[in-house]
Amino acid sequence: MKASTDFLLALSTKLQEIADNTADMETESELNELIDKINESI
């Protein structure tokens, strides 16, 4: 089942919020990679 675009946009936005507020650079980098993959699939 394909996830809805609205859900993916909301997920990407929330993950970006978390990445922007984390102090751990490795976690931020990993989240940004995941966000990029989500955005590519939209």
N, CA, C, O and CB atoms as a CASP TS submission, in Angstrom:
PFRMAT TS
TARGET T0000
AUTHOR 0000-0000-0000
METHOD Language model
MODEL 1
PARENT N/A
ATOM      1  N   MET     1       0.843  -1.185   0.000  1.00  0.00           N
ATOM      2  CA  MET     1       0.000   0.000   0.000  1.00  0.00           C
ATOM      3  C   MET     1       0.886   1.246   0.000  1.00  0.00           C
ATOM      4  O   MET     1       1.812   1.357   0.803  1.00  0.00           O
ATOM      5  CB  MET     1      -0.957   0.000   1.223  1.00  0.00           C
ATOM      6  N   LYS     2       0.602   2.157  -0.883  1.00  0.00           N
ATOM      7  CA  LYS     2       1.389   3.378  -0.988  1.00  0.00           C
ATOM      8  C   LYS     2       0.893   4.409   0.032  1.00  0.00           C
ATOM      9  O   LYS     2      -0.309   4.638   0.169  1.00  0.00           O
ATOM     10  CB  LYS     2       1.316   3.952  -2.425  1.00  0.00           C
ATOM     11  N   ALA     3       1.830   5.014   0.734  1.00  0.00           N
ATOM     12  CA  ALA     3       1.467   6.033   1.719  1.00  0.00           C
ATOM     13  C   ALA     3       0.981   7.286   0.999  1.00  0.00           C
ATOM     14  O   ALA     3       1.457   7.616  -0.087  1.00  0.00           O
ATOM     15  CB  ALA     3       2.672   6.366   2.644  1.00  0.00           C
ATOM     16  N   SER     4       0.046   7.966   1.605  1.00  0.00           N
ATOM     17  CA  SER     4      -0.492   9.172   0.981  1.00  0.00           C
ATOM     18  C   SER     4       0.546  10.295   1.002  1.00  0.00           C
ATOM     19  O   SER     4       1.403  10.362   1.884  1.00  0.00           O
ATOM     20  CB  SER     4      -1.782   9.621   1.696  1.00  0.00           C
ATOM     21  N   THR     5       0.443  11.159   0.019  1.00  0.00           N
ATOM     22  CA  THR     5       1.357  12.296  -0.083  1.00  0.00           C
ATOM     23  C   THR     5       1.253  13.185   1.146  1.00  0.00           C
ATOM     24  O   THR     5       2.265  13.673   1.648  1.00  0.00           O
ATOM     25  CB  THR     5       1.065  13.108  -1.347  1.00  0.00           C
ATOM     26  N   ASP     6       0.029  13.400   1.636  1.00  0.00           N
ATOM     27  CA  ASP     6      -0.159  14.240   2.823  1.00  0.00           C
ATOM     28  C   ASP     6       0.571  13.665   4.028  1.00  0.00           C
ATOM     29  O   ASP     6       1.189  14.399   4.799  1.00  0.00           O
ATOM     30  CB  ASP     6      -1.649  14.391   3.141  1.00  0.00           C
ATOM     31  N   PHE     7       0.495  12.337   4.185  1.00  0.00           N
ATOM     32  CA  PHE     7       1.181  11.691   5.302  1.00  0.00           C
ATOM     33  C   PHE     7       2.690  11.853   5.167  1.00  0.00           C
ATOM     34  O   PHE     7       3.371  12.182   6.138  1.00  0.00           O
ATOM     35  CB  PHE     7       0.810  10.199   5.377  1.00  0.00           C
ATOM     36  N   LEU     8       3.212  11.623   3.967  1.00  0.00           N
ATOM     37  CA  LEU     8       4.657  11.736   3.753  1.00  0.00           C
ATOM     38  C   LEU     8       5.146  13.165   3.971  1.00  0.00           C
ATOM     39  O   LEU     8       6.222  13.377   4.530  1.00  0.00           O
ATOM     40  CB  LEU     8       5.020  11.273   2.341  1.00  0.00           C
ATOM     41  N   LEU     9       4.364  14.135   3.536  1.00  0.00           N
ATOM     42  CA  LEU     9       4.735  15.534   3.771  1.00  0.00           C
ATOM     43  C   LEU     9       4.755  15.855   5.265  1.00  0.00           C
ATOM     44  O   LEU     9       5.665  16.529   5.747  1.00  0.00           O
ATOM     45  CB  LEU     9       3.761  16.477   3.044  1.00  0.00           C
ATOM     46  N   ALA    10       3.755  15.373   5.989  1.00  0.00           N
ATOM     47  CA  ALA    10       3.698  15.608   7.433  1.00  0.00           C
ATOM     48  C   ALA    10       4.861  14.926   8.142  1.00  0.00           C
ATOM     49  O   ALA    10       5.464  15.497   9.051  1.00  0.00           O
ATOM     50  CB  ALA    10       2.365  15.108   8.007  1.00  0.00           C
ATOM     51  N   LEU    11       5.174  13.705   7.724  1.00  0.00           N
ATOM     52  CA  LEU    11       6.292  12.970   8.315  1.00  0.00           C
ATOM     53  C   LEU    11       7.606  13.692   8.052  1.00  0.00           C
ATOM     54  O   LEU    11       8.422  13.856   8.960  1.00  0.00           O
ATOM     55  CB  LEU    11       6.352  11.538   7.760  1.00  0.00           C
ATOM     56  N   SER    12       7.809  14.118   6.828  1.00  0.00           N
ATOM     57  CA  SER    12       9.023  14.839   6.459  1.00  0.00           C
ATOM     58  C   SER    12       9.173  16.122   7.266  1.00  0.00           C
ATOM     59  O   SER    12      10.263  16.443   7.738  1.00  0.00           O
ATOM     60  CB  SER    12       9.017  15.157   4.968  1.00  0.00           C
ATOM     61  N   THR    13       8.078  16.849   7.421  1.00  0.00           N
ATOM     62  CA  THR    13       8.094  18.096   8.186  1.00  0.00           C
ATOM     63  C   THR    13       8.453  17.839   9.644  1.00  0.00           C
ATOM     64  O   THR    13       9.261  18.564  10.224  1.00  0.00           O
ATOM     65  CB  THR    13       6.736  18.798   8.095  1.00  0.00           C
ATOM     66  N   LYS    14       7.857  16.813  10.234  1.00  0.00           N
ATOM     67  CA  LYS    14       8.124  16.502  11.644  1.00  0.00           C
ATOM     68  C   LYS    14       9.566  16.036  11.836  1.00  0.00           C
ATOM     69  O   LYS    14      10.227  16.434  12.795  1.00  0.00           O
ATOM     70  CB  LYS    14       7.149  15.421  12.152  1.00  0.00           C
ATOM     71  N   LEU    15      10.050  15.199  10.927  1.00  0.00           N
ATOM     72  CA  LEU    15      11.437  14.740  11.027  1.00  0.00           C
ATOM     73  C   LEU    15      12.413  15.902  10.867  1.00  0.00           C
ATOM     74  O   LEU    15      13.452  15.932  11.527  1.00  0.00           O
ATOM     75  CB  LEU    15      11.721  13.666   9.970  1.00  0.00           C
ATOM     76  N   GLN    16      12.090  16.853  10.002  1.00  0.00           N
ATOM     77  CA  GLN    16      12.948  18.026   9.835  1.00  0.00           C
ATOM     78  C   GLN    16      12.986  18.847  11.114  1.00  0.00           C
ATOM     79  O   GLN    16      14.033  19.367  11.499  1.00  0.00           O
ATOM     80  CB  GLN    16      12.461  18.893   8.664  1.00  0.00           C
ATOM     81  N   GLU    17      11.835  18.959  11.768  1.00  0.00           N
ATOM     82  CA  GLU    17      11.747  19.667  13.045  1.00  0.00           C
ATOM     83  C   GLU    17      12.653  19.002  14.087  1.00  0.00           C
ATOM     84  O   GLU    17      13.375  19.681  14.818  1.00  0.00           O
ATOM     85  CB  GLU    17      10.283  19.703  13.546  1.00  0.00           C
ATOM     86  N   ILE    18      12.604  17.678  14.145  1.00  0.00           N
ATOM     87  CA  ILE    18      13.435  16.924  15.087  1.00  0.00           C
ATOM     88  C   ILE    18      14.910  17.104  14.742  1.00  0.00           C
ATOM     89  O   ILE    18      15.732  17.337  15.628  1.00  0.00           O
ATOM     90  CB  ILE    18      13.056  15.422  15.073  1.00  0.00           C
ATOM     91  N   ALA    19      15.247  16.997  13.457  1.00  0.00           N
ATOM     92  CA  ALA    19      16.639  17.150  13.021  1.00  0.00           C
ATOM     93  C   ALA    19      17.169  18.540  13.365  1.00  0.00           C
ATOM     94  O   ALA    19      18.315  18.683  13.792  1.00  0.00           O
ATOM     95  CB  ALA    19      16.760  16.899  11.506  1.00  0.00           C
ATOM     96  N   ASP    20      16.341  19.555  13.180  1.00  0.00           N
ATOM     97  CA  ASP    20      16.760  20.930  13.467  1.00  0.00           C
ATOM     98  C   ASP    20      17.009  21.159  14.952  1.00  0.00           C
ATOM     99  O   ASP    20      17.777  22.046  15.324  1.00  0.00           O
ATOM    100  CB  ASP    20      15.712  21.908  12.970  1.00  0.00           C
ATOM    101  N   ASN    21      16.363  20.366  15.801  1.00  0.00           N
ATOM    102  CA  ASN    21      16.457  20.585  17.244  1.00  0.00           C
ATOM    103  C   ASN    21      17.350  19.589  17.973  1.00  0.00           C
ATOM    104  O   ASN    21      17.459  19.644  19.198  1.00  0.00           O
ATOM    105  CB  ASN    21      15.096  20.536  17.837  1.00  0.00           C
ATOM    106  N   THR    22      17.993  18.680  17.241  1.00  0.00           N
ATOM    107  CA  THR    22      18.862  17.718  17.900  1.00  0.00           C
ATOM    108  C   THR    22      20.281  18.267  18.002  1.00  0.00           C
ATOM    109  O   THR    22      20.753  18.971  17.110  1.00  0.00           O
ATOM    110  CB  THR    22      18.856  16.380  17.146  1.00  0.00           C
ATOM    111  N   ALA    23      20.942  17.938  19.087  1.00  0.00           N
ATOM    112  CA  ALA    23      22.316  18.390  19.283  1.00  0.00           C
ATOM    113  C   ALA    23      23.315  17.400  18.688  1.00  0.00           C
ATOM    114  O   ALA    23      24.484  17.735  18.495  1.00  0.00           O
ATOM    115  CB  ALA    23      22.599  18.591  20.770  1.00  0.00           C
ATOM    116  N   ASP    24      22.859  16.192  18.399  1.00  0.00           N
ATOM    117  CA  ASP    24      23.738  15.141  17.893  1.00  0.00           C
ATOM    118  C   ASP    24      23.846  15.240  16.374  1.00  0.00           C
ATOM    119  O   ASP    24      22.866  15.022  15.662  1.00  0.00           O
ATOM    120  CB  ASP    24      23.221  13.744  18.310  1.00  0.00           C
ATOM    121  N   MET    25      25.031  15.566  15.886  1.00  0.00           N
ATOM    122  CA  MET    25      25.230  15.775  14.446  1.00  0.00           C
ATOM    123  C   MET    25      25.008  14.500  13.638  1.00  0.00           C
ATOM    124  O   MET    25      24.504  14.559  12.516  1.00  0.00           O
ATOM    125  CB  MET    25      26.630  16.304  14.186  1.00  0.00           C
ATOM    126  N   GLU    26      25.378  13.356  14.193  1.00  0.00           N
ATOM    127  CA  GLU    26      25.187  12.092  13.475  1.00  0.00           C
ATOM    128  C   GLU    26      23.696  11.800  13.293  1.00  0.00           C
ATOM    129  O   GLU    26      23.261  11.388  12.217  1.00  0.00           O
ATOM    130  CB  GLU    26      25.874  10.928  14.231  1.00  0.00           C
ATOM    131  N   THR    27      22.927  12.016  14.350  1.00  0.00           N
ATOM    132  CA  THR    27      21.477  11.812  14.265  1.00  0.00           C
ATOM    133  C   THR    27      20.865  12.776  13.261  1.00  0.00           C
ATOM    134  O   THR    27      20.011  12.386  12.463  1.00  0.00           O
ATOM    135  CB  THR    27      20.818  11.994  15.648  1.00  0.00           C
ATOM    136  N   GLU    28      21.293  14.021  13.295  1.00  0.00           N
ATOM    137  CA  GLU    28      20.776  15.015  12.352  1.00  0.00           C
ATOM    138  C   GLU    28      21.079  14.601  10.912  1.00  0.00           C
ATOM    139  O   GLU    28      20.223  14.719  10.035  1.00  0.00           O
ATOM    140  CB  GLU    28      21.380  16.402  12.645  1.00  0.00           C
ATOM    141  N   SER    29      22.279  14.123  10.678  1.00  0.00           N
ATOM    142  CA  SER    29      22.675  13.683   9.342  1.00  0.00           C
ATOM    143  C   SER    29      21.824  12.509   8.871  1.00  0.00           C
ATOM    144  O   SER    29      21.365  12.487   7.729  1.00  0.00           O
ATOM    145  CB  SER    29      24.154  13.297   9.327  1.00  0.00           C
ATOM    146  N   GLU    30      21.615  11.534   9.754  1.00  0.00           N
ATOM    147  CA  GLU    30      20.803  10.368   9.403  1.00  0.00           C
ATOM    148  C   GLU    30      19.351  10.768   9.137  1.00  0.00           C
ATOM    149  O   GLU    30      18.724  10.256   8.210  1.00  0.00           O
ATOM    150  CB  GLU    30      20.865   9.317  10.523  1.00  0.00           C
ATOM    151  N   LEU    31      18.827  11.670   9.938  1.00  0.00           N
ATOM    152  CA  LEU    31      17.456  12.141   9.721  1.00  0.00           C
ATOM    153  C   LEU    31      17.344  12.880   8.388  1.00  0.00           C
ATOM    154  O   LEU    31      16.359  12.721   7.668  1.00  0.00           O
ATOM    155  CB  LEU    31      17.011  13.059  10.879  1.00  0.00           C
ATOM    156  N   ASN    32      18.349  13.684   8.063  1.00  0.00           N
ATOM    157  CA  ASN    32      18.311  14.415   6.798  1.00  0.00           C
ATOM    158  C   ASN    32      18.353  13.471   5.605  1.00  0.00           C
ATOM    159  O   ASN    32      17.708  13.731   4.590  1.00  0.00           O
ATOM    160  CB  ASN    32      19.471  15.398   6.720  1.00  0.00           C
ATOM    161  N   GLU    33      19.107  12.377   5.714  1.00  0.00           N
ATOM    162  CA  GLU    33      19.126  11.372   4.648  1.00  0.00           C
ATOM    163  C   GLU    33      17.741  10.746   4.488  1.00  0.00           C
ATOM    164  O   GLU    33      17.268  10.558   3.367  1.00  0.00           O
ATOM    165  CB  GLU    33      20.181  10.277   4.948  1.00  0.00           C
ATOM    166  N   LEU    34      17.096  10.428   5.604  1.00  0.00           N
ATOM    167  CA  LEU    34      15.752   9.849   5.567  1.00  0.00           C
ATOM    168  C   LEU    34      14.749  10.843   4.981  1.00  0.00           C
ATOM    169  O   LEU    34      13.897  10.472   4.174  1.00  0.00           O
ATOM    170  CB  LEU    34      15.312   9.421   6.980  1.00  0.00           C
ATOM    171  N   ILE    35      14.857  12.093   5.388  1.00  0.00           N
ATOM    172  CA  ILE    35      13.975  13.141   4.869  1.00  0.00           C
ATOM    173  C   ILE    35      14.136  13.261   3.352  1.00  0.00           C
ATOM    174  O   ILE    35      13.148  13.380   2.627  1.00  0.00           O
ATOM    175  CB  ILE    35      14.277  14.500   5.554  1.00  0.00           C
ATOM    176  N   ASP    36      15.377  13.230   2.878  1.00  0.00           N
ATOM    177  CA  ASP    36      15.624  13.310   1.430  1.00  0.00           C
ATOM    178  C   ASP    36      14.964  12.150   0.695  1.00  0.00           C
ATOM    179  O   ASP    36      14.372  12.345  -0.367  1.00  0.00           O
ATOM    180  CB  ASP    36      17.134  13.320   1.142  1.00  0.00           C
ATOM    181  N   LYS    37      15.061  10.943   1.250  1.00  0.00           N
ATOM    182  CA  LYS    37      14.439   9.774   0.620  1.00  0.00           C
ATOM    183  C   LYS    37      12.920   9.914   0.582  1.00  0.00           C
ATOM    184  O   LYS    37      12.284   9.576  -0.417  1.00  0.00           O
ATOM    185  CB  LYS    37      14.829   8.490   1.369  1.00  0.00           C
ATOM    186  N   ILE    38      12.345  10.413   1.672  1.00  0.00           N
ATOM    187  CA  ILE    38      10.895  10.621   1.716  1.00  0.00           C
ATOM    188  C   ILE    38      10.493  11.642   0.658  1.00  0.00           C
ATOM    189  O   ILE    38       9.537  11.431  -0.088  1.00  0.00           O
ATOM    190  CB  ILE    38      10.444  11.091   3.128  1.00  0.00           C
ATOM    191  N   ASN    39      11.228  12.748   0.600  1.00  0.00           N
ATOM    192  CA  ASN    39      10.883  13.804  -0.352  1.00  0.00           C
ATOM    193  C   ASN    39      11.025  13.340  -1.799  1.00  0.00           C
ATOM    194  O   ASN    39      10.261  13.768  -2.663  1.00  0.00           O
ATOM    195  CB  ASN    39      11.758  15.024  -0.116  1.00  0.00           C
ATOM    196  N   GLU    40      11.990  12.475  -2.067  1.00  0.00           N
ATOM    197  CA  GLU    40      12.165  11.938  -3.420  1.00  0.00           C
ATOM    198  C   GLU    40      10.985  11.058  -3.825  1.00  0.00           C
ATOM    199  O   GLU    40      10.647  10.972  -5.005  1.00  0.00           O
ATOM    200  CB  GLU    40      13.470  11.137  -3.511  1.00  0.00           C
ATOM    201  N   SER    41      10.362  10.409  -2.851  1.00  0.00           N
ATOM    202  CA  SER    41       9.270   9.489  -3.168  1.00  0.00           C
ATOM    203  C   SER    41       7.916  10.194  -3.317  1.00  0.00           C
ATOM    204  O   SER    41       6.934   9.584  -3.740  1.00  0.00           O
ATOM    205  CB  SER    41       9.171   8.429  -2.094  1.00  0.00           C
ATOM    206  N   ILE    42       7.878  11.459  -2.972  1.00  0.00           N
ATOM    207  CA  ILE    42       6.611  12.212  -3.063  1.00  0.00           C
ATOM    208  C   ILE    42       6.370  12.635  -4.506  1.00  0.00           C
ATOM    209  O   ILE    42       5.362  13.277  -4.800  1.00  0.00           O
ATOM    210  CB  ILE    42       6.633  13.462  -2.129  1.00  0.00           C
TER
END
